[in-house]
Amino acid sequence: MYYDRTFNVPSMVQEIEALQAKLDETEGEDEQRVLEEDITGKILWLCWSGICAEADELLQKVEDYIRREDAARVSGITCLNVIVIAVSVICGNCARL
């Protein structure tokens, strides 16, 4: 799935706040529901974009770890095992920061 790497968090937060203010002033149930769905969608998109950005960064660290440790040459370990080990090491290092 494609996501915008130049995602502007502050402007999205402002959009959400503006929609919330509009929702607070709205009386019609149908329009309230539409605004609630818009707000929810923008919040979910904001979260998804953050997750994707973190995954991009983590994948680069995993690749660097695998190249640095030459872990793929360890016999009896599949490529998936190497990736899981690399992610575990990287995440463990991040937790200590």
Secondary structure by P-SEA (a helix, b strand, c coil): ccccccccaaaaaaaaaaaaaaaaacccaaaaaaaaaaaaaaaaaaaaaaaaaaaaaaaaaaaaaaaaacccccccccaaaaaaaaaaaaaaaaaac
